[in-house]
């Protein structure tokens, strides 16, 4: 499966954030979320395991009650049912998220 990112329309993912569904197959899913400075990815949890990779910009990333500044090139593993969220610190901050199993709520 090939997915051309520039052909995917972003959907609303909260004030100042847009999400693209980039790839989906088997039990995995990959999304890209672009944030404007100050945008919040609310604290939440889900049954899915998640790996997040910071493509661009920087964030205050909350994971299980601990906040850490992350920036381009950093990655985060989020276990199932673990509270997490972000605050974008720069315009055009981008996170690449990989989930298993896939997030049916994103389809």
MDAnalysis code that builds the backbone (N, CA, C; Angstrom):
import MDAnalysis as mda
import numpy as np

u = mda.Universe.empty(321, n_residues=107, atom_resindex=np.repeat(np.arange(107), 3), trajectory=True)
u.add_TopologyAttr("name", ["N", "CA", "C"] * 107)
u.add_TopologyAttr("resid", np.arange(1, 108))
u.add_TopologyAttr("resname", ["UNK", "UNK", "UNK", "UNK", "UNK", "UNK", "UNK", "UNK", "UNK", "UNK", "UNK", "UNK", "UNK", "UNK", "UNK", "UNK", "UNK", "UNK", "UNK", "UNK", "UNK", "UNK", "UNK", "UNK", "UNK", "UNK", "UNK", "UNK", "UNK", "UNK", "UNK", "UNK", "UNK", "UNK", "UNK", "UNK", "UNK", "UNK", "UNK", "UNK", "UNK", "UNK", "UNK", "UNK", "UNK", "UNK", "UNK", "UNK", "UNK", "UNK", "UNK", "UNK", "UNK", "UNK", "UNK", "UNK", "UNK", "UNK", "UNK", "UNK", "UNK", "UNK", "UNK", "UNK", "UNK", "UNK", "UNK", "UNK", "UNK", "UNK", "UNK", "UNK", "UNK", "UNK", "UNK", "UNK", "UNK", "UNK", "UNK", "UNK", "UNK", "UNK", "UNK", "UNK", "UNK", "UNK", "UNK", "UNK", "UNK", "UNK", "UNK", "UNK", "UNK", "UNK", "UNK", "UNK", "UNK", "UNK", "UNK", "UNK", "UNK", "UNK", "UNK", "UNK", "UNK", "UNK", "UNK"])
u.atoms.positions = np.array([
    [0.840, -1.177, 0.000],
    [0.000, 0.000, 0.000],
    [0.886, 1.241, 0.000],
    [0.632, 2.132, -0.929],
    [1.296, 3.428, -0.978],
    [0.267, 4.502, -0.677],
    [0.658, 5.478, 0.140],
    [-0.228, 6.591, 0.465],
    [0.536, 7.885, 0.186],
    [-0.017, 8.731, -0.656],
    [0.575, 10.026, -0.964],
    [0.015, 11.051, 0.019],
    [0.848, 11.493, 0.960],
    [0.409, 12.391, 2.027],
    [-0.214, 13.685, 1.540],
    [0.256, 14.193, 0.403],
    [-0.276, 15.460, -0.079],
    [-1.657, 15.321, -0.714],
    [-2.171, 14.087, -0.800],
    [-3.521, 13.881, -1.326],
    [-4.545, 13.663, -0.210],
    [-4.072, 13.596, 1.031],
    [-4.950, 13.327, 2.173],
    [-5.431, 14.648, 2.772],
    [-6.733, 14.772, 2.953],
    [-7.330, 15.951, 3.575],
    [-7.304, 15.796, 5.100],
    [-6.790, 16.802, 5.800],
    [-6.775, 16.768, 7.265],
    [-8.190, 16.975, 7.798],
    [-8.490, 16.292, 8.908],
    [-9.769, 16.475, 9.594],
    [-9.505, 17.185, 10.921],
    [-10.516, 17.856, 11.431],
    [-10.430, 18.585, 12.691],
    [-10.044, 17.644, 13.824],
    [-9.024, 18.022, 14.581],
    [-8.560, 17.209, 15.716],
    [-8.432, 18.069, 16.970],
    [-9.271, 19.091, 17.073],
    [-9.213, 20.027, 18.187],
    [-8.807, 21.393, 17.668],
    [-9.049, 22.410, 18.459],
    [-8.744, 23.785, 18.052],
    [-7.273, 23.912, 17.682],
    [-6.991, 24.317, 16.441],
    [-5.626, 24.515, 15.983],
    [-4.897, 23.251, 15.592],
    [-5.621, 22.137, 15.404],
    [-4.973, 20.865, 15.066],
    [-5.743, 20.141, 13.962],
    [-4.994, 19.521, 13.057],
    [-5.590, 18.738, 11.984],
    [-4.906, 17.388, 11.873],
    [-5.693, 16.328, 11.652],
    [-5.173, 14.967, 11.615],
    [-5.367, 14.359, 10.228],
    [-4.302, 13.706, 9.731],
    [-4.369, 12.950, 8.485],
    [-4.194, 11.469, 8.787],
    [-5.044, 10.638, 8.221],
    [-4.880, 9.188, 8.292],
    [-3.979, 8.798, 7.130],
    [-2.737, 8.400, 7.432],
    [-1.753, 8.151, 6.386],
    [-1.723, 6.713, 5.902],
    [-1.765, 5.760, 6.791],
    [-1.683, 4.358, 6.384],
    [-2.476, 3.514, 7.362],
    [-3.014, 2.432, 6.825],
    [-3.866, 1.543, 7.617],
    [-3.771, 0.157, 7.017],
    [-3.525, -0.823, 7.852],
    [-3.498, -2.196, 7.369],
    [-3.312, -3.164, 8.515],
    [-3.927, -4.337, 8.391],
    [-3.842, -5.318, 9.464],
    [-4.332, -4.708, 10.756],
    [-3.512, -4.756, 11.786],
    [-3.915, -4.195, 13.082],
    [-3.223, -2.866, 13.377],
    [-2.570, -2.266, 12.356],
    [-1.815, -1.035, 12.584],
    [-2.423, 0.160, 11.860],
    [-2.099, 1.346, 12.371],
    [-2.562, 2.593, 11.767],
    [-1.508, 3.673, 12.028],
    [-1.327, 4.571, 11.036],
    [-0.414, 5.690, 11.205],
    [-1.143, 6.981, 10.867],
    [-0.988, 7.986, 11.733],
    [-1.606, 9.289, 11.510],
    [-0.561, 10.389, 11.690],
    [-0.854, 11.527, 11.097],
    [-0.026, 12.715, 11.258],
    [-0.926, 13.825, 11.786],
    [-0.483, 14.480, 12.856],
    [-1.267, 15.574, 13.426],
    [-0.409, 16.833, 13.424],
    [-0.935, 17.885, 12.805],
    [-0.254, 19.180, 12.753],
    [-0.941, 20.128, 13.738],
    [-0.146, 20.797, 14.552],
    [-0.638, 21.697, 15.584],
    [-0.104, 23.107, 15.354],
    [-0.911, 24.093, 15.686],
    [-0.451, 25.467, 15.757],
    [0.001, 25.733, 17.201],
    [0.851, 26.738, 17.387],
    [1.377, 27.072, 18.716],
    [0.238, 27.275, 19.698],
    [0.365, 26.631, 20.864],
    [-0.629, 26.754, 21.916],
    [-1.760, 25.751, 21.835],
    [-1.847, 25.016, 20.733],
    [-2.911, 24.013, 20.597],
    [-2.670, 22.862, 21.565],
    [-3.771, 22.296, 22.017],
    [-3.736, 21.251, 23.035],
    [-4.290, 19.949, 22.473],
    [-3.563, 18.876, 22.705],
    [-4.104, 17.527, 22.543],
    [-4.495, 17.101, 23.949],
    [-5.784, 17.125, 24.240],
    [-6.291, 16.901, 25.607],
    [-5.770, 15.589, 26.208],
    [-5.620, 15.591, 27.535],
    [-5.226, 14.385, 28.257],
    [-6.307, 13.331, 28.046],
    [-5.886, 12.123, 27.626],
    [-6.819, 11.034, 27.345],
    [-6.068, 9.700, 27.424],
    [-6.808, 8.640, 27.341],
    [-6.207, 7.307, 27.253],
    [-7.074, 6.463, 26.327],
    [-6.514, 5.358, 25.865],
    [-7.234, 4.422, 24.996],
    [-6.565, 3.059, 25.112],
    [-7.246, 2.041, 24.636],
    [-6.719, 0.681, 24.755],
    [-5.548, 0.412, 23.818],
    [-5.338, 1.274, 22.845],
    [-4.306, 1.070, 21.836],
    [-2.916, 1.379, 22.388],
    [-1.915, 0.613, 21.991],
    [-0.532, 1.018, 22.197],
    [-0.234, 2.085, 21.151],
    [0.664, 3.004, 21.477],
    [0.961, 4.115, 20.572],
    [2.443, 4.447, 20.639],
    [3.007, 4.754, 19.491],
    [4.330, 5.352, 19.423],
    [4.171, 6.681, 18.709],
    [4.705, 7.736, 19.305],
    [4.653, 9.074, 18.717],
    [6.065, 9.506, 18.366],
    [6.205, 10.120, 17.183],
    [7.490, 10.629, 16.714],
    [7.303, 12.105, 16.374],
    [8.177, 12.951, 16.896],
    [8.074, 14.386, 16.643],
    [8.787, 14.693, 15.323],
    [7.993, 15.003, 14.319],
    [8.505, 15.274, 12.979],
    [9.056, 16.688, 12.891],
    [8.368, 17.618, 13.547],
    [8.707, 19.034, 13.416],
    [8.199, 19.781, 14.642],
    [8.926, 20.805, 15.063],
    [8.471, 21.633, 16.169],
    [8.799, 21.036, 17.527],
    [8.024, 21.449, 18.538],
    [8.248, 20.967, 19.901],
    [6.938, 20.996, 20.682],
    [6.908, 20.197, 21.742],
    [5.705, 20.019, 22.552],
    [6.090, 19.862, 24.011],
    [5.187, 20.246, 24.910],
    [5.196, 19.741, 26.274],
    [4.312, 18.503, 26.221],
    [4.903, 17.343, 26.458],
    [4.210, 16.063, 26.329],
    [3.975, 15.510, 27.718],
    [2.712, 15.256, 28.046],
    [2.351, 14.670, 29.333],
    [2.136, 13.182, 29.146],
    [2.820, 12.380, 29.949],
    [2.699, 10.922, 29.898],
    [2.616, 10.407, 31.325],
    [1.472, 9.850, 31.664],
    [1.267, 9.267, 32.986],
    [1.579, 10.269, 34.099],
    [1.141, 11.526, 33.905],
    [1.286, 12.558, 34.917],
    [2.605, 13.314, 34.901],
    [3.551, 12.879, 34.078],
    [4.850, 13.553, 33.988],
    [4.913, 14.349, 32.694],
    [5.417, 15.581, 32.780],
    [5.534, 16.448, 31.602],
    [7.002, 16.541, 31.198],
    [7.236, 16.363, 29.909],
    [8.592, 16.501, 29.383],
    [8.540, 17.248, 28.062],
    [9.486, 18.130, 27.858],
    [9.607, 18.832, 26.573],
    [10.201, 17.861, 25.559],
    [9.545, 17.739, 24.394],
    [10.049, 16.904, 23.309],
    [10.135, 17.758, 22.054],
    [11.064, 17.391, 21.168],
    [11.271, 18.174, 19.952],
    [11.611, 17.249, 18.790],
    [11.779, 17.856, 17.634],
    [12.057, 17.128, 16.406],
    [13.064, 16.004, 16.639],
    [12.683, 14.791, 16.216],
    [13.553, 13.634, 16.348],
    [13.294, 12.782, 17.570],
    [12.520, 13.291, 18.533],
    [12.212, 12.526, 19.748],
    [11.040, 11.582, 19.500],
    [10.984, 10.505, 20.273],
    [9.856, 9.572, 20.176],
    [9.404, 9.158, 21.568],
    [8.159, 8.720, 21.630],
    [7.520, 8.380, 22.899],
    [6.735, 7.091, 22.709],
    [6.891, 6.131, 23.616],
    [6.055, 4.934, 23.633],
    [4.980, 5.135, 24.687],
    [3.718, 4.896, 24.302],
    [2.586, 5.077, 25.206],
    [1.884, 3.730, 25.360],
    [2.006, 3.111, 26.537],
    [1.334, 1.836, 26.759],
    [-0.190, 1.970, 26.724],
    [-0.858, 0.892, 26.519],
    [-2.315, 0.831, 26.546],
    [-2.853, 1.431, 27.846],
    [-3.942, 2.206, 27.730],
    [-4.664, 2.778, 28.877],
    [-3.836, 3.736, 29.734],
    [-2.834, 4.390, 29.149],
    [-1.999, 5.348, 29.868],
    [-2.418, 6.772, 29.495],
    [-2.660, 7.602, 30.495],
    [-3.043, 8.990, 30.234],
    [-1.895, 9.746, 29.559],
    [-2.241, 10.520, 28.510],
    [-1.246, 11.309, 27.790],
    [-1.911, 12.463, 27.055],
    [-1.116, 13.480, 26.728],
    [-1.599, 14.637, 25.988],
    [-0.434, 15.551, 25.664],
    [-0.699, 16.586, 24.844],
    [0.368, 17.485, 24.414],
    [-0.086, 18.937, 24.389],
    [0.901, 19.826, 24.429],
    [0.694, 21.246, 24.130],
    [1.780, 21.645, 23.140],
    [1.369, 22.181, 21.986],
    [2.321, 22.606, 20.960],
    [3.001, 23.899, 21.377],
    [4.318, 23.947, 21.232],
    [5.096, 25.109, 21.630],
    [5.502, 25.982, 20.445],
    [5.252, 25.495, 19.211],
    [5.602, 26.236, 18.001],
    [4.514, 26.015, 16.956],
    [4.360, 26.970, 16.046],
    [3.481, 26.764, 14.900],
    [4.022, 25.632, 14.035],
    [3.099, 24.953, 13.373],
    [3.437, 23.845, 12.462],
    [4.224, 22.738, 13.161],
    [3.900, 22.464, 14.413],
    [4.482, 21.319, 15.109],
    [3.728, 20.067, 14.664],
    [4.469, 19.015, 14.336],
    [3.855, 17.813, 13.744],
    [4.281, 16.569, 14.504],
    [3.279, 15.723, 14.803],
    [3.512, 14.422, 15.442],
    [3.044, 13.328, 14.491],
    [3.847, 12.291, 14.355],
    [3.475, 11.084, 13.632],
    [3.125, 10.036, 14.685],
    [1.892, 9.532, 14.658],
    [1.433, 8.542, 15.634],
    [1.189, 7.210, 14.957],
    [1.668, 6.132, 15.594],
    [1.412, 4.775, 15.130],
    [0.660, 4.060, 16.238],
    [-0.444, 3.417, 15.859],
    [-1.317, 2.733, 16.819],
    [-1.440, 1.255, 16.463],
    [-1.560, 0.439, 17.500],
    [-1.959, -0.949, 17.331],
    [-2.805, -1.327, 18.534],
    [-3.982, -1.918, 18.380],
    [-4.636, -2.090, 17.082],
    [-5.064, -0.739, 16.507],
    [-5.568, -0.763, 15.280],
    [-5.978, 0.482, 14.634],
    [-7.077, 1.169, 15.429],
    [-7.172, 2.477, 15.278],
    [-8.181, 3.287, 15.972],
    [-9.442, 3.356, 15.119],
    [-10.392, 2.490, 15.372],
    [-11.642, 2.506, 14.617],
    [-12.370, 3.830, 14.757],
    [-12.174, 4.537, 15.889],
    [-12.824, 5.834, 16.081],
    [-12.266, 6.904, 15.147],
    [-11.137, 6.661, 14.503],
    [-10.572, 7.598, 13.534],
    [-11.069, 7.336, 12.116],
    [-11.722, 6.218, 11.908],
    [-12.167, 5.847, 10.543],
    [-13.467, 6.505, 10.165],
])
